[in-house]
């Protein structure tokens, strides 16, 4: 199982818990080249589609930015998995989400609070990275470690510069933008890094969070239209 497959399978129970009875229409924003949750949704009996410029081929996928996609009919659920923190304009995207949902629709979000990725958390992750494999592409955490070392900066300085370069939205900005259009049903923290680490389970990361060794950087959110 690849790290991405592990991440999706571990996050699926949260998404599935907030789905209406099948068959319902579900749209995933930023499904990625592997299809995100769309295969699991369709296997579970949902009418699911994924939107992403790098989406796989197939009639259930649309290779475009979400802002440029017009669903033929309102959908029952929109899922956004780690796709909001790097969009160009949160308000524009969430207005499009609101327009695409039916009146009783639900928004399910899995996000990452990069500003909580402090130095102790970074060290904890970097110490648990799998050995580099020259035959495969390094993970994003491998790249962060190498870029930080090469920068010669302190971790807070490096993290701030990286976030600015990538134009990442803070979790506070995401929460504010969500609150303008959606009523919050759930907002909770969650493990985030485990799938990219060597021999670390979701439970291991949660234990490290609960004992204060690292910060919780994963966010689980559920909301409905105001």
N, CA, C and O of each residue as an XYZ file, in Angstrom:
904
protein
N       0.846     -1.192      0.000
C       0.000      0.000      0.000
C       0.883      1.245      0.000
O       1.797      1.366      0.816
N       0.610      2.157     -0.908
C       1.384      3.387     -0.971
C       0.978      4.314      0.170
O      -0.094      4.140      0.751
N       1.826      5.309      0.505
C       1.429      6.269      1.538
C       0.090      6.944      1.231
O      -0.721      7.156      2.133
N      -0.140      7.281     -0.039
C      -1.402      7.928     -0.391
C      -2.577      6.986     -0.172
O      -3.622      7.402      0.327
N      -2.414      5.728     -0.541
C      -3.482      4.746     -0.330
C      -3.760      4.552      1.157
O      -4.914      4.425      1.567
N      -2.696      4.531      1.966
C      -2.867      4.404      3.411
C      -3.603      5.614      3.970
O      -4.501      5.477      4.801
N      -3.218      6.786      3.511
C      -3.873      8.018      3.968
C      -5.368      7.997      3.634
O      -6.203      8.301      4.485
N      -5.694      7.639      2.399
C      -7.091      7.620      1.980
C      -7.900      6.578      2.750
O      -9.021      6.854      3.178
N      -7.336      5.385      2.926
C      -8.071      4.336      3.639
C      -8.265      4.694      5.108
O      -9.276      4.327      5.705
N      -7.310      5.403      5.691
C      -7.423      5.800      7.099
C      -8.407      6.947      7.287
O      -9.045      7.057      8.335
N      -8.531      7.797      6.281
C      -9.410      8.963      6.365
C     -10.828      8.648      5.910
O     -11.769      9.363      6.254
N     -10.981      7.583      5.140
C     -12.282      7.207      4.607
C     -13.366      7.053      5.676
O     -14.481      7.519      5.445
N     -13.110      6.428      6.835
C     -14.187      6.292      7.824
C     -14.783      7.634      8.253
O     -15.989      7.734      8.477
N     -13.939      8.665      8.369
C     -14.461      9.996      8.715
C     -15.384     10.508      7.615
O     -16.482     10.991      7.893
N     -14.936     10.400      6.370
C     -15.762     10.859      5.250
C     -17.060     10.059      5.184
O     -18.144     10.631      5.063
N     -16.946      8.736      5.265
C     -18.117      7.866      5.130
C     -19.155      8.121      6.216
O     -20.354      7.970      5.982
N     -18.696      8.506      7.402
C     -19.615      8.724      8.522
C     -20.547      9.904      8.291
O     -21.567     10.032      8.968
N     -20.207     10.764      7.344
C     -21.007     11.970      7.126
C     -21.693     11.984      5.762
O     -22.082     13.039      5.261
N     -21.835     10.804      5.173
C     -22.534     10.686      3.900
C     -24.005     10.356      4.126
O     -24.332      9.628      5.064
N     -24.894     10.873      3.290
C     -26.308     10.496      3.378
C     -26.513      9.097      2.821
O     -25.576      8.508      2.282
N     -27.706      8.559      2.938
C     -27.959      7.228      2.375
C     -27.676      7.194      0.876
O     -27.925      8.170      0.168
N     -27.165      6.088      0.407
C     -26.911      5.903     -1.022
C     -28.226      5.595     -1.748
O     -29.125      5.031     -1.125
N     -28.378      5.926     -2.996
C     -27.379      6.637     -3.781
C     -27.545      8.142     -3.582
O     -28.666      8.649     -3.611
N     -26.472      8.838     -3.386
C     -26.495     10.292     -3.286
C     -25.383     10.819     -4.181
O     -24.450     10.092     -4.522
N     -25.488     12.076     -4.554
C     -24.489     12.683     -5.434
C     -23.385     13.304     -4.594
O     -23.643     14.145     -3.733
N     -22.143     12.878     -4.852
C     -20.983     13.357     -4.097
C     -19.941     13.867     -5.078
O     -19.642     13.218     -6.080
N     -19.393     15.036     -4.777
C     -18.360     15.639     -5.610
C     -17.115     15.842     -4.763
O     -17.194     16.402     -3.669
N     -15.972     15.394     -5.255
C     -14.722     15.606     -4.522
C     -13.870     16.655     -5.220
O     -13.577     16.546     -6.410
N     -13.477     17.674     -4.459
C     -12.588     18.720     -4.952
C     -11.151     18.276     -4.737
O     -10.783     17.870     -3.635
N     -10.337     18.349     -5.783
C      -8.924     18.014     -5.637
C      -8.700     16.539     -5.398
O      -8.013     16.158     -4.451
N      -9.276     15.702     -6.250
C      -9.150     14.253     -6.059
C      -7.758     13.735     -6.390
O      -7.409     12.619     -6.002
N      -6.951     14.529     -7.104
C      -5.585     14.122     -7.421
C      -5.516     13.075     -8.514
O      -6.533     12.619     -9.035
N      -4.294     12.709     -8.844
C      -4.071     11.785     -9.957
C      -4.505     10.357     -9.654
O      -4.691      9.556    -10.571
N      -4.670     10.028     -8.359
C      -5.100      8.678     -7.976
C      -6.615      8.558     -7.841
O      -7.134      7.458     -7.656
N      -7.323      9.673     -7.932
C      -8.783      9.619     -7.863
C      -9.382      9.884     -6.508
O     -10.605      9.925     -6.373
N      -8.536     10.067     -5.478
C      -9.046     10.394     -4.160
C     -10.027      9.364     -3.624
O      -9.787      8.159     -3.690
N     -11.139      9.863     -3.090
C     -12.164      8.985     -2.515
C     -13.172      8.490     -3.550
O     -14.048      7.689     -3.223
N     -13.059      8.953     -4.778
C     -14.073      8.622     -5.785
C     -14.244      7.112     -5.969
O     -15.383      6.645     -5.994
N     -13.160      6.320     -6.100
C     -13.365      4.870     -6.235
C     -14.114      4.259     -5.052
O     -15.001      3.427     -5.242
N     -13.760      4.666     -3.832
C     -14.441      4.130     -2.647
C     -15.897      4.573     -2.609
O     -16.778      3.795     -2.242
N     -16.148      5.810     -2.985
C     -17.522      6.313     -3.008
C     -18.377      5.537     -4.002
O     -19.504      5.150     -3.695
N     -17.840      5.317     -5.182
C     -18.608      4.607     -6.207
C     -18.808      3.138     -5.822
O     -19.866      2.560     -6.069
N     -17.776      2.543     -5.212
C     -17.907      1.157     -4.760
C     -18.965      1.024     -3.671
O     -19.596     -0.023     -3.527
N     -19.152      2.104     -2.903
C     -20.148      2.088     -1.827
C     -21.546      2.431     -2.326
O     -22.496      2.448     -1.543
N     -21.683      2.702     -3.618
C     -23.004      2.934     -4.177
C     -23.388      4.376     -4.383
O     -24.557      4.676     -4.628
N     -22.416      5.288     -4.288
C     -22.712      6.701     -4.479
C     -22.440      7.133     -5.915
O     -21.601      6.553     -6.605
N     -23.153      8.142     -6.345
C     -22.924      8.754     -7.647
C     -21.843      9.815     -7.437
O     -22.143     10.960     -7.099
N     -20.596      9.427     -7.639
C     -19.473     10.278     -7.254
C     -18.670     10.721     -8.464
O     -18.542      9.998     -9.452
N     -18.130     11.931     -8.360
C     -17.254     12.475     -9.395
C     -16.122     13.233     -8.719
O     -16.281     13.742     -7.609
N     -14.981     13.305     -9.392
C     -13.822     14.011     -8.865
C     -13.387     15.125     -9.798
O     -13.448     14.994    -11.020
N     -12.943     16.235     -9.194
C     -12.501     17.401     -9.956
C     -11.049     17.682     -9.606
O     -10.710     17.860     -8.436
N     -10.195     17.721    -10.617
C      -8.785     18.034    -10.387
C      -8.099     18.191    -11.748
O      -8.376     17.420    -12.666
N      -7.210     19.180    -11.890
C      -6.482     19.307    -13.157
C      -5.680     18.058    -13.511
O      -5.385     17.818    -14.682
N      -5.323     17.255    -12.489
C      -4.549     16.035    -12.726
C      -5.373     14.777    -12.465
O      -4.814     13.718    -12.177
N      -6.680     14.886    -12.563
C      -7.558     13.735    -12.308
C      -7.281     12.608    -13.293
O      -6.822     12.858    -14.407
N      -7.554     11.365    -12.892
C      -7.371     10.234    -13.807
C      -8.346     10.330    -14.985
O      -9.309     11.096    -14.930
N      -8.104      9.565    -16.037
C      -9.085      9.508    -17.120
C     -10.339      8.772    -16.662
O     -10.294      7.964    -15.734
N     -11.442      9.057    -17.313
C     -12.681      8.365    -16.978
C     -13.843      9.331    -16.899
O     -13.649     10.503    -16.576
N     -15.046      8.865    -17.186
C     -16.215      9.750    -17.194
C     -16.572     10.314    -15.825
O     -17.277     11.319    -15.736
N     -16.091      9.679    -14.754
C     -16.397     10.171    -13.407
C     -15.434     11.261    -12.946
O     -15.562     11.772    -11.834
N     -14.473     11.617    -13.791
C     -13.485     12.636    -13.435
C     -13.538     13.803    -14.415
O     -13.894     13.645    -15.582
N     -13.173     14.978    -13.906
C     -13.155     16.189    -14.720
C     -11.824     16.896    -14.484
O     -11.525     17.323    -13.368
N     -11.036     17.013    -15.537
C      -9.709     17.613    -15.430
C      -9.800     19.131    -15.586
O      -9.641     19.669    -16.682
N     -10.053     19.789    -14.495
C     -10.168     21.239    -14.487
C     -10.064     21.733    -13.057
O     -10.150     20.948    -12.113
N      -9.876     23.044    -12.897
C      -9.967     23.646    -11.574
C     -11.429     23.629    -11.132
O     -12.337     23.770    -11.951
N     -11.643     23.455     -9.836
C     -13.012     23.385     -9.337
C     -13.797     24.649     -9.671
O     -14.988     24.581     -9.974
N     -13.128     25.811     -9.615
C     -13.806     27.070     -9.895
C     -14.383     27.115    -11.305
O     -15.327     27.860    -11.570
N     -13.816     26.318    -12.207
C     -14.259     26.322    -13.607
C     -15.267     25.218    -13.922
O     -15.722     25.095    -15.060
N     -15.612     24.421    -12.919
C     -16.522     23.294    -13.143
C     -17.933     23.663    -12.710
O     -18.137     24.217    -11.630
N     -18.894     23.356    -13.553
C     -20.301     23.591    -13.227
C     -21.022     22.248    -13.159
O     -21.264     21.634    -14.199
N     -21.370     21.777    -11.964
C     -22.095     20.500    -11.878
C     -23.443     20.606    -12.573
O     -24.120     21.627    -12.451
N     -23.843     19.569    -13.301
C     -25.120     19.628    -14.021
C     -26.320     19.753    -13.090
O     -27.352     20.309    -13.468
N     -26.183     19.233    -11.874
C     -27.243     19.317    -10.869
C     -26.604     19.546     -9.504
O     -25.449     19.176     -9.296
N     -27.344     20.156     -8.564
C     -26.804     20.289     -7.210
C     -26.455     18.919     -6.633
O     -27.133     17.929     -6.911
N     -25.402     18.871     -5.835
C     -24.974     17.606     -5.245
C     -25.329     17.582     -3.765
O     -25.624     18.615     -3.164
N     -25.296     16.386     -3.194
C     -25.670     16.216     -1.789
C     -24.499     16.453     -0.842
O     -24.678     16.930      0.279
N     -23.299     16.111     -1.307
C     -22.095     16.257     -0.480
C     -20.947     16.723     -1.363
O     -20.784     16.251     -2.489
N     -20.157     17.649     -0.844
C     -18.879     17.994     -1.459
C     -17.786     17.667     -0.458
O     -17.857     18.055      0.708
N     -16.780     16.953     -0.925
C     -15.629     16.569     -0.101
C     -14.413     17.345     -0.591
O     -14.118     17.363     -1.786
N     -13.716     17.980      0.333
C     -12.479     18.698      0.007
C     -11.383     18.169      0.920
O     -11.336     18.508      2.102
N     -10.511     17.347      0.378
C      -9.451     16.717      1.176
C      -8.110     17.375      0.873
O      -7.556     17.201     -0.213
N      -7.596     18.125      1.831
C      -6.322     18.857      1.726
C      -6.240     19.650      0.427
O      -5.193     19.700     -0.219
N      -7.354     20.265      0.056
C      -7.377     21.041     -1.180
C      -7.643     22.524     -0.960
O      -7.457     23.315     -1.884
N      -8.069     22.925      0.230
C      -8.406     24.324      0.467
C      -7.208     25.176      0.847
O      -7.186     26.367      0.536
N      -6.211     24.602      1.512
C      -5.133     25.449      2.031
C      -4.254     26.042      0.948
O      -3.476     26.957      1.220
N      -4.361     25.537     -0.288
C      -3.519     26.089     -1.348
C      -4.309     26.653     -2.529
O      -3.718     26.933     -3.573
N      -5.634     26.829     -2.395
C      -6.388     27.447     -3.490
C      -6.041     28.932     -3.572
O      -5.593     29.532     -2.595
N      -6.253     29.513     -4.745
C      -5.893     30.918     -4.939
C      -6.775     31.838     -4.100
O      -6.275     32.770     -3.470
N      -8.071     31.584     -4.088
C      -9.011     32.467     -3.390
C     -10.036     31.615     -2.646
O     -10.918     31.017     -3.262
N      -9.917     31.563     -1.334
C     -10.822     30.747     -0.522
C     -12.276     31.156     -0.697
O     -13.153     30.303     -0.828
N     -12.532     32.462     -0.698
C     -13.911     32.927     -0.774
C     -14.562     32.532     -2.094
O     -15.728     32.137     -2.125
N     -13.807     32.639     -3.182
C     -14.339     32.259     -4.493
C     -14.654     30.766     -4.527
O     -15.720     30.358     -4.988
N     -13.720     29.956     -4.038
C     -13.916     28.505     -4.053
C     -15.105     28.108     -3.186
O     -15.927     27.291     -3.600
N     -15.203     28.676     -1.992
C     -16.292     28.284     -1.096
C     -17.641     28.817     -1.569
O     -18.675     28.212     -1.286
N     -17.646     29.936     -2.283
C     -18.890     30.398     -2.899
C     -19.335     29.412     -3.971
O     -20.529     29.155     -4.132
N     -18.376     28.865     -4.697
C     -18.691     27.869     -5.729
C     -19.171     26.570     -5.082
O     -20.063     25.902     -5.606
N     -18.577     26.217     -3.944
C     -19.040     25.045     -3.191
C     -20.495     25.244     -2.770
O     -21.333     24.364     -2.967
N     -20.782     26.403     -2.192
C     -22.140     26.683     -1.726
C     -23.142     26.634     -2.876
O     -24.260     26.145     -2.716
N     -22.732     27.147     -4.040
C     -23.626     27.150     -5.199
C     -23.864     25.747     -5.740
O     -24.910     25.474     -6.330
N     -22.894     24.854     -5.539
C     -23.012     23.497     -6.076
C     -23.746     22.527     -5.183
O     -24.117     21.438     -5.621
N     -23.962     22.910     -3.925
C     -24.655     22.027     -2.986
C     -26.161     22.226     -3.036
O     -26.642     23.339     -3.252
N     -26.900     21.146     -2.837
C     -28.334     21.264     -2.646
C     -28.631     21.941     -1.318
O     -27.735     22.109     -0.491
N     -29.878     22.330     -1.108
C     -30.239     23.099      0.087
C     -29.944     22.358      1.383
O     -29.691     22.990      2.409
N     -29.971     21.033      1.356
C     -29.663     20.230      2.545
C     -28.286     19.591      2.440
O     -27.996     18.604      3.117
N     -27.445     20.157      1.592
C     -26.144     19.558      1.325
C     -25.149     19.713      2.461
O     -25.312     20.547      3.352
N     -24.111     18.882      2.403
C     -23.076     18.840      3.438
C     -21.706     19.029      2.810
O     -21.425     18.500      1.735
N     -20.864     19.783      3.487
C     -19.467     19.941      3.094
C     -18.600     19.192      4.095
O     -18.681     19.439      5.298
N     -17.767     18.277      3.600
C     -16.846     17.504      4.435
C     -15.427     17.906      4.046
O     -15.042     17.807      2.881
N     -14.660     18.356      5.022
C     -13.319     18.884      4.754
C     -12.288     18.156      5.604
O     -12.478     17.959      6.804
N     -11.197     17.760      4.964
C     -10.002     17.289      5.664
C      -8.911     18.293      5.331
O      -8.609     18.516      4.159
N      -8.316     18.901      6.356
C      -7.334     19.952      6.089
C      -6.083     19.800      6.945
O      -5.976     18.928      7.808
N      -5.149     20.689      6.660
C      -3.857     20.674      7.332
C      -3.535     22.059      7.861
O      -3.561     23.036      7.113
N      -3.229     22.144      9.152
C      -2.847     23.403      9.783
C      -1.326     23.524      9.749
O      -0.645     23.136     10.699
N      -0.798     24.065      8.649
C       0.665     24.115      8.491
C       1.319     24.938      9.587
O       2.462     24.671      9.958
N       0.616     25.937     10.111
C       1.214     26.793     11.134
C       1.420     26.056     12.456
O       2.156     26.529     13.322
N       0.773     24.897     12.614
C       0.975     24.060     13.795
C       2.165     23.107     13.633
O       2.537     22.401     14.569
N       2.742     23.099     12.456
C       3.890     22.231     12.153
C       5.142     22.878     12.746
O       5.985     23.410     12.024
N       5.247     22.820     14.076
C       6.341     23.502     14.768
C       7.608     22.650     14.755
O       7.618     21.544     14.214
N       8.674     23.176     15.354
C       9.961     22.486     15.266
C       9.963     21.121     15.952
O      10.482     20.170     15.367
N       9.408     20.969     17.164
C       9.365     19.617     17.743
C       8.601     18.622     16.866
O       8.994     17.461     16.749
N       7.513     19.080     16.254
C       6.749     18.198     15.368
C       7.559     17.843     14.136
O       7.542     16.699     13.683
N       8.272     18.825     13.591
C       9.115     18.570     12.418
C      10.203     17.553     12.746
O      10.420     16.611     11.984
N      10.884     17.736     13.871
C      11.937     16.784     14.257
C      11.357     15.378     14.445
O      11.953     14.392     14.011
N      10.212     15.295     15.084
C       9.572     13.993     15.313
C       9.300     13.297     13.985
O       9.534     12.097     13.846
N       8.807     14.050     13.019
C       8.534     13.476     11.692
C       9.820     13.090     10.975
O       9.933     11.984     10.446
N      10.785     13.998     10.957
C      12.010     13.755     10.199
C      12.793     12.563     10.751
O      13.454     11.845     10.000
N      12.715     12.358     12.062
C      13.399     11.209     12.673
C      12.736      9.877     12.311
O      13.321      8.816     12.528
N      11.539      9.927     11.771
C      10.787      8.706     11.459
C      10.537      8.522      9.963
O       9.695      7.717      9.564
N      11.258      9.257      9.155
C      11.112      9.096      7.710
C      11.704      7.771      7.252
O      12.722      7.335      7.789
N      11.091      7.128      6.280
C      11.699      5.912      5.722
C      12.980      6.255      4.982
O      13.177      7.395      4.562
N      13.846      5.269      4.825
C      15.093      5.489      4.095
C      14.783      5.936      2.676
O      13.844      5.445      2.050
N      15.578      6.869      2.177
C      15.384      7.363      0.814
C      15.643      6.247     -0.183
O      16.559      5.442     -0.017
N      14.825      6.216     -1.212
C      14.946      5.218     -2.269
C      15.216      5.950     -3.576
O      14.373      6.706     -4.059
N      16.397      5.722     -4.143
C      16.785      6.432     -5.361
C      15.859      6.128     -6.530
O      15.797      6.898     -7.488
N      15.143      5.017     -6.459
C      14.278      4.619     -7.569
C      12.891      5.249     -7.501
O      12.103      5.103     -8.436
N      12.582      5.946     -6.408
C      11.256      6.545     -6.269
C      11.379      8.014     -5.890
O      12.417      8.464     -5.404
N      10.311      8.742     -6.122
C      10.297     10.164     -5.808
C      10.236     10.356     -4.293
O       9.451      9.688     -3.620
N      11.055     11.261     -3.748
C      11.014     11.485     -2.300
C       9.676     12.069     -1.872
O       9.021     12.779     -2.634
N       9.284     11.761     -0.648
C       8.024     12.290     -0.132
C       8.170     13.782      0.148
O       9.275     14.324      0.165
N       7.031     14.428      0.365
C       7.083     15.858      0.652
C       7.824     16.132      1.959
O       8.442     17.186      2.106
N       7.770     15.198      2.908
C       8.499     15.398      4.161
C      10.003     15.257      3.954
O      10.781     15.995      4.560
N      10.419     14.324      3.110
C      11.840     14.256      2.755
C      12.296     15.587      2.157
O      13.355     16.107      2.507
N      11.492     16.124      1.264
C      11.853     17.379      0.610
C      11.909     18.525      1.610
O      12.803     19.368      1.536
N      10.961     18.565      2.546
C      10.982     19.616      3.554
C      12.246     19.541      4.403
O      12.868     20.563      4.690
N      12.616     18.348      4.796
C      13.832     18.193      5.603
C      15.055     18.681      4.844
O      15.865     19.434      5.385
N      15.192     18.254      3.589
C      16.371     18.626      2.811
C      16.394     20.118      2.517
O      17.451     20.744      2.598
N      15.268     20.690      2.184
C      15.217     22.124      1.885
C      15.501     22.953      3.131
O      16.159     23.991      3.056
N      15.002     22.491      4.280
C      15.280     23.217      5.519
C      16.772     23.205      5.818
O      17.356     24.247      6.118
N      17.388     22.039      5.739
C      18.828     21.939      6.008
C      19.604     22.842      5.059
O      20.510     23.563      5.478
N      19.248     22.801      3.788
C      19.964     23.594      2.786
C      19.769     25.090      2.986
O      20.629     25.884      2.605
N      18.638     25.484      3.582
C      18.353     26.912      3.739
C      19.239     27.582      4.777
O      19.514     28.778      4.679
N      19.693     26.814      5.784
C      20.480     27.395      6.859
C      19.666     28.256      7.806
O      20.237     28.938      8.657
N      18.361     28.242      7.680
C      17.491     29.060      8.516
C      16.999     28.275      9.728
O      17.090     27.048      9.782
N      16.476     29.020     10.695
C      15.768     28.355     11.786
C      14.484     27.758     11.217
O      14.018     28.169     10.155
N      13.914     26.782     11.932
C      12.686     26.176     11.434
C      11.550     27.193     11.282
O      10.890     27.191     10.243
N      11.288     28.070     12.276
C      10.199     29.038     12.079
C      10.422     29.933     10.861
O       9.476     30.234     10.133
N      11.663     30.359     10.634
C      11.950     31.202      9.466
C      11.736     30.426      8.175
O      11.132     30.930      7.229
N      12.236     29.201      8.147
C      12.074     28.385      6.940
C      10.601     28.113      6.666
O      10.139     28.260      5.535
N       9.866     27.720      7.697
C       8.448     27.386      7.519
C       7.658     28.584      7.013
O       6.820     28.446      6.122
N       7.921     29.764      7.580
C       7.206     30.968      7.155
C       7.509     31.309      5.698
O       6.612     31.677      4.940
N       8.788     31.183      5.312
C       9.164     31.487      3.929
C       8.539     30.494      2.959
O       8.065     30.873      1.888
N       8.543     29.225      3.342
C       7.945     28.190      2.495
C       6.449     28.416      2.331
O       5.927     28.323      1.220
N       5.757     28.713      3.425
C       4.312     28.929      3.356
C       3.979     30.151      2.508
O       2.997     30.148      1.765
N       4.805     31.202      2.621
C       4.576     32.396      1.810
C       4.809     32.105      0.333
O       4.043     32.550     -0.521
N       5.862     31.361      0.038
C       6.166     31.017     -1.355
C       5.052     30.180     -1.977
O       4.710     30.356     -3.146
N       4.490     29.267     -1.182
C       3.414     28.404     -1.670
C       2.031     29.043     -1.539
O       1.034     28.468     -1.975
N       1.975     30.245     -0.931
C       0.708     30.959     -0.720
C      -0.305     30.094      0.028
O      -1.466     29.996     -0.370
N       0.149     29.468      1.118
C      -0.721     28.585      1.895
C      -1.620     29.395      2.823
O      -1.168     30.338      3.471
N      -2.880     29.023      2.880
C      -3.808     29.659      3.809
C      -3.667     29.031      5.193
O      -3.494     27.818      5.314
N      -3.741     29.851      6.223
C      -3.713     29.330      7.582
C      -5.054     28.677      7.903
O      -6.060     28.924      7.237
N      -5.046     27.848      8.927
C      -6.299     27.198      9.316
C      -7.284     28.233      9.851
O      -8.496     28.049      9.736
N      -6.775     29.322     10.437
C      -7.667     30.391     10.900
C      -8.391     31.035      9.719
O      -9.587     31.318      9.793
N      -7.652     31.262      8.626
C      -8.278     31.842      7.435
C      -9.310     30.890      6.844
O     -10.378     31.317      6.405
N      -8.991     29.606      6.834
C      -9.933     28.610      6.317
C     -11.189     28.567      7.186
O     -12.307     28.522      6.674
N     -10.994     28.581      8.495
C     -12.137     28.525      9.411
C     -13.033     29.752      9.245
O     -14.258     29.637      9.262
N     -12.420     30.920      9.085
C     -13.193     32.149      8.892
C     -13.989     32.101      7.595
O     -15.166     32.460      7.567
N     -13.343     31.658      6.524
C     -14.016     31.585      5.225
C     -15.154     30.567      5.251
O     -16.220     30.807      4.685
N     -14.924     29.435      5.908
C     -15.989     28.441      6.036
C     -17.169     29.004      6.822
O     -18.327     28.805      6.454
N     -16.860     29.707      7.903
C     -17.911     30.231      8.765
C     -18.801     31.258      8.104
O     -19.928     31.483      8.545
N     -18.302     31.888      7.041
C     -19.100     32.896      6.349
C     -20.254     32.283      5.564
O     -21.254     32.954      5.307
N     -20.125     31.018      5.182
C     -21.144     30.391      4.336
C     -21.737     29.109      4.910
O     -22.782     28.644      4.453
N     -21.065     28.537      5.918
C     -21.506     27.239      6.424
C     -21.632     27.261      7.942
O     -20.878     27.941      8.638
N     -22.601     26.503      8.432
C     -22.745     26.289      9.869
C     -21.949     25.043     10.239
O     -22.115     23.991      9.622
N     -21.098     25.160     11.229
C     -20.207     24.067     11.598
C     -20.940     22.987     12.385
O     -21.576     23.262     13.402
N     -20.840     21.753     11.894
C     -21.367     20.598     12.619
C     -20.268     19.888     13.391
O     -20.511     19.328     14.460
N     -19.051     19.912     12.841
C     -17.907     19.279     13.503
C     -16.632     20.016     13.127
O     -16.425     20.391     11.973
N     -15.783     20.216     14.128
C     -14.437     20.741     13.911
C     -13.548     20.032     14.921
O     -13.681     20.249     16.126
N     -12.652     19.197     14.446
C     -11.806     18.431     15.356
C     -10.414     18.279     14.765
O     -10.219     18.398     13.556
N      -9.452     18.015     15.636
C      -8.076     17.790     15.189
C      -7.859     16.302     14.946
O      -8.603     15.455     15.443
N      -6.810     16.003     14.160
C      -6.555     14.614     13.783
C      -5.088     14.436     13.425
O      -4.416     15.415     13.098
N      -4.572     13.207     13.478
C      -3.224     12.931     12.971
C      -3.145     13.240     11.475
O      -4.149     13.199     10.763
N      -1.937     13.549     11.018
C      -1.780     13.932      9.616
C      -0.596     13.266      8.921
O      -0.675     12.966      7.730
N       0.506     13.029      9.645
C       1.771     12.652      9.012
C       2.005     11.153      8.876
O       2.848     10.742      8.079
N       1.295     10.335      9.619
C       1.650      8.926      9.813
C       1.857      8.148      8.525
O       2.726      7.278      8.463
N       1.077      8.446      7.501
C       1.157      7.651      6.268
C       2.500      7.801      5.562
O       2.897      6.928      4.791
N       3.198      8.899      5.820
C       4.490      9.139      5.181
C       5.671      8.756      6.067
O       6.822      8.991      5.698
N       5.401      8.174      7.222
C       6.465      7.831      8.163
C       6.681      6.322      8.202
O       5.819      5.542      7.797
N       7.841      5.935      8.693
C       8.235      4.525      8.693
C       7.780      3.845      9.979
O       8.267      4.169     11.063
N       6.851      2.908      9.860
C       6.417      2.145     11.017
C       5.586      2.921     12.011
O       5.454      2.506     13.162
N       5.022      4.041     11.590
C       4.199      4.867     12.472
C       2.736      4.711     12.062
O       2.379      4.945     10.908
N       1.907      4.321     13.001
C       0.484      4.176     12.725
C      -0.257      5.461     13.088
O       0.289      6.355     13.734
N      -1.487      5.524     12.663
C      -2.329      6.653     13.048
C      -2.447      6.728     14.571
O      -2.436      7.817     15.144
N      -2.558      5.574     15.220
C      -2.649      5.537     16.683
C      -1.361      6.035     17.331
O      -1.404      6.701     18.365
N      -0.212      5.715     16.728
C       1.069      6.195     17.257
C       1.123      7.720     17.227
O       1.529      8.357     18.200
N       0.711      8.293     16.108
C       0.743      9.754     16.004
C      -0.241     10.391     16.973
O       0.056     11.415     17.589
N      -1.411      9.782     17.106
C      -2.393     10.320     18.042
C      -1.863     10.286     19.477
O      -2.095     11.212     20.254
N      -1.149      9.210     19.822
C      -0.569      9.117     21.166
C       0.469     10.209     21.383
O       0.540     10.792     22.465
N       1.278     10.492     20.358
C       2.282     11.553     20.467
C       1.618     12.915     20.631
O       2.136     13.783     21.334
N       0.482     13.098     19.986
C      -0.277     14.341     20.142
C      -0.821     14.448     21.560
O      -0.702     15.492     22.202
N      -1.410     13.378     22.038
C      -2.064     13.406     23.349
C      -1.077     13.584     24.492
O      -1.432     14.125     25.539
N       0.166     13.132     24.300
C       1.184     13.309     25.340
C       1.950     14.616     25.188
O       2.855     14.892     25.975
N       1.603     15.425     24.187
C       2.227     16.729     24.016
C       3.567     16.720     23.310
O       4.251     17.742     23.283
N       3.959     15.592     22.739
C       5.244     15.537     22.035
C       5.192     16.306     20.724
O       6.180     16.917     20.317
N       4.043     16.276     20.065
C       3.883     16.965     18.786
C       2.534     17.676     18.755
O       1.667     17.446     19.598
N       2.384     18.540     17.768
C       1.124     19.238     17.562
C       0.199     18.413     16.668
O       0.655     17.651     15.815
N      -1.087     18.576     16.876
C      -2.072     17.998     15.954
C      -2.236     18.969     14.797
O      -2.647     20.112     14.997
N      -1.920     18.526     13.600
C      -2.005     19.424     12.446
C      -3.130     19.061     11.484
O      -3.453     19.851     10.597
N      -3.734     17.888     11.638
C      -4.862     17.515     10.794
C      -6.151     18.130     11.316
O      -6.342     18.265     12.524
N      -7.022     18.498     10.404
C      -8.311     19.092     10.752
C      -9.427     18.321     10.054
O      -9.347     18.054      8.855
N     -10.459     17.967     10.802
C     -11.670     17.366     10.247
C     -12.827     18.337     10.471
O     -13.071     18.789     11.590
N     -13.526     18.644      9.395
C     -14.615     19.629      9.465
C     -15.831     19.105      8.717
O     -15.708     18.472      7.669
N     -17.004     19.378      9.270
C     -18.270     19.099      8.595
C     -19.154     20.324      8.764
O     -19.285     20.857      9.866
N     -19.762     20.770      7.666
C     -20.635     21.929      7.734
C     -21.816     21.807      6.793
O     -21.812     21.006      5.858
N     -22.829     22.619      7.062
C     -24.014     22.684      6.209
C     -24.257     24.135      5.822
O     -23.801     25.051      6.507
N     -24.969     24.341      4.734
C     -25.251     25.692      4.261
C     -26.023     26.487      5.301
O     -26.927     25.971      5.959
N     -25.649     27.755      5.436
C     -26.398     28.633      6.342
C     -27.735     29.022      5.697
O     -28.518     29.758      6.296
